[in-house]
Amino acid sequence: ATLYYGISALKATNIIVIGHYGCGGVAAAISPRADDSPLDTTQTVMQLWIDPLRELYRNSERKEIVEYRDNSHNHQEKLAIDSPVWRALTEENVKLSVANIANSQLIQEHWANSSATPVFVYGLVYDVMDGTLKDLAVTVGPEGIPPPSSPFL
């Protein structure tokens, strides 16, 4: 609904997916669940959000993630905020989110309308350590229209 309103009513031309290094959800996805005890409502909602990240972690072929997954047997150590696996999974999550938005029916229909103003989907990561934004260079837009450089950096 938010994307529809933004594109249709507000005539937005940029959709920005911004992850952040140090994301607690990403750290939770890397760590196994503590136990199999029943979850309360809040925990269930959180797991619904974290489970896709866990799947991304399990299936990723990115070097930093594969190395950590294959070499860390207990995954109980606390990750440093600049840990390569934490940063890599954050970036992969943003990339996946950009792809999911770009492949959504709403965006595909918008792009199919040749008279519609082009909409571009950007993937960025905020670095909480130094306050910078990193463009992941995964910007997508309508076929045949090259994506512009990120106007947000």
Secondary structure, DSSP 4 states (H G I P E B T S, - for coil): -HHHHHHHTS---EEEEEEETT-HHHHHHHSPPS--PPP-HHHHHHHHHHHHHHHHHHH---HHHHHHHHH-SS--SPPPTT-HHHHHHHHHHHHHHHHHHHTSHHHHHHHH-TTSPP-EEEEEEEETTTTEEEE-S--B-STTSPPPPPTT-
